[in-house]
Amino acid sequence: VQLQASGGGLVQAGGSLRLSCAVSGLTFGNSAIAWFRQAPGKEREGVACIVSDNDDTVYSDSVKGRFTIARDSGNNTVFLQMNSLKPEDTAVYYCAALVTGARIKYYWGQGTLVTVSS
């Protein structure tokens, strides 16, 4: 399973960015794709998640109402639309595949840096 994140950059507060996560080698059933982020000096936190079987979504309280996660199954790509960005959204964003089985297995992509200026 390989994941390739892209779309990060520099944006002013209040602006928008769309991150993409290209997924290969994964059967989307029994799995979920999630976005995590890690700000300097902070622990990695979950931001959003989409379940592959039914497209159910979950968001952290800090991004709810501003970020939207969506899946393009035809192109095996998951997007994170980020609106109304705040300086505290500055972080390296990672996408990950969570595959269910006897236990959940994580596959990680490389990060993409999002910087929000005030």
Backbone torsions as a table, in degrees:
resi	resn	phi	psi	omega
1	VAL	NA	130.3	177.8
2	GLN	-130.7	141.3	178.4
3	LEU	-129.3	137.0	-178.4
4	GLN	-127.5	110.4	180.0
5	ALA	-92.9	145.5	177.6
6	SER	-154.2	169.5	174.1
7	GLY	107.4	-3.2	179.1
8	GLY	-69.8	168.9	179.7
9	GLY	169.3	-166.7	-179.9
10	LEU	-104.4	131.1	-179.6
11	VAL	-144.0	151.2	177.0
12	GLN	-79.6	155.0	176.5
13	ALA	-54.7	137.2	-176.9
14	GLY	92.2	-11.2	-178.4
15	GLY	-84.1	-174.1	-176.8
16	SER	-132.2	152.6	172.0
17	LEU	-144.0	153.2	173.5
18	ARG	-123.9	119.8	175.6
19	LEU	-92.3	147.4	177.1
20	SER	-123.0	147.1	177.0
21	CYS	-132.3	107.9	177.7
22	ALA	-87.8	126.0	-175.2
23	VAL	-113.6	133.8	176.0
24	SER	-135.5	152.7	177.2
25	GLY	77.3	15.2	-177.7
26	LEU	-125.2	133.0	168.3
27	THR	-85.3	121.5	-170.1
28	PHE	-64.8	-22.4	178.1
29	GLY	-64.9	151.7	179.7
30	ASN	56.4	36.4	-179.8
31	SER	-149.5	169.5	174.2
32	ALA	-142.7	153.7	174.3
33	ILE	-115.4	133.5	-177.0
34	ALA	-130.3	153.1	171.0
35	TRP	-108.6	132.9	173.9
36	PHE	-120.3	164.3	173.5
37	ARG	-144.1	154.2	177.4
38	GLN	-138.8	115.6	177.1
39	ALA	-87.8	156.8	179.8
40	PRO	-55.1	128.9	177.1
41	GLY	76.6	6.0	-178.8
42	LYS	-121.5	163.4	178.0
43	GLU	-78.2	155.9	176.1
44	ARG	-66.6	137.5	-179.8
45	GLU	-129.2	148.2	174.8
46	GLY	-75.4	139.8	-177.4
47	VAL	-112.5	-49.9	-177.4
48	ALA	-156.5	154.8	-177.7
49	CYS	-147.6	142.9	175.3
50	ILE	-129.2	130.4	-179.6
51	VAL	-85.6	130.0	-171.7
52	SER	-70.0	-33.9	-175.4
53	ASP	-67.9	-36.4	-172.5
54	ASN	-134.0	4.5	-179.3
55	ASP	61.1	21.6	171.5
56	ASP	-63.9	145.2	-178.8
57	THR	-125.3	152.6	177.1
58	VAL	-136.9	139.7	180.0
59	TYR	-129.5	150.4	171.2
60	SER	-72.8	154.9	-179.5
61	ASP	-60.5	-30.9	-175.0
62	SER	-70.3	-19.3	-178.1
63	VAL	-119.6	-6.2	-176.3
64	LYS	-58.2	131.7	-179.3
65	GLY	89.6	-12.9	179.9
66	ARG	-115.3	-34.0	-177.5
67	PHE	-107.7	147.8	175.9
68	THR	-134.1	128.6	176.4
69	ILE	-103.6	138.1	-178.7
70	ALA	-148.2	158.9	-174.3
71	ARG	-124.9	134.5	171.7
72	ASP	-110.3	90.9	-173.0
73	SER	-65.6	-28.3	-179.7
74	GLY	-63.0	-33.4	-179.3
75	ASN	-108.7	9.3	179.1
76	ASN	50.5	46.4	-178.2
77	THR	-129.5	140.2	175.4
78	VAL	-118.0	136.5	-177.0
79	PHE	-113.2	152.4	170.2
80	LEU	-127.9	104.3	176.5
81	GLN	-85.3	121.2	-175.9
82	MET	-116.5	114.9	179.5
83	ASN	-114.8	163.6	177.9
84	SER	50.2	48.4	-175.6
85	LEU	-66.1	145.4	-179.3
86	LYS	-119.9	156.0	177.4
87	PRO	-54.9	-32.1	-179.8
88	GLU	-72.8	-5.0	173.2
89	ASP	-82.8	-7.3	179.2
90	THR	-60.7	124.6	-176.6
91	ALA	-177.2	169.3	166.0
92	VAL	-88.4	126.1	-178.3
93	TYR	-102.3	133.9	-179.5
94	TYR	-121.6	142.7	168.5
95	CYS	-105.3	150.2	-177.0
96	ALA	-143.7	146.6	172.7
97	ALA	-102.1	131.9	177.5
98	LEU	-112.5	115.3	-175.9
99	VAL	-110.3	123.7	-178.0
100	THR	-82.9	150.5	178.6
101	GLY	-173.9	-140.2	174.7
102	ALA	-58.9	-33.6	171.0
103	ARG	-148.6	164.3	-178.5
104	ILE	-76.4	130.3	177.1
105	LYS	-109.8	136.7	-178.5
106	TYR	-105.0	136.3	170.1
107	TYR	-121.7	131.0	-173.2
108	TRP	-112.2	143.9	168.8
109	GLY	-95.4	174.2	175.1
110	GLN	-76.2	162.0	-176.6
111	GLY	-86.8	162.4	172.2
112	THR	-130.6	132.7	-172.2
113	LEU	-85.6	129.2	173.2
114	VAL	-115.1	124.1	178.4
115	THR	-122.0	123.2	-179.9
116	VAL	-112.2	117.7	-179.1
117	SER	-91.8	147.8	-179.4
118	SER	-88.5	NA	NA
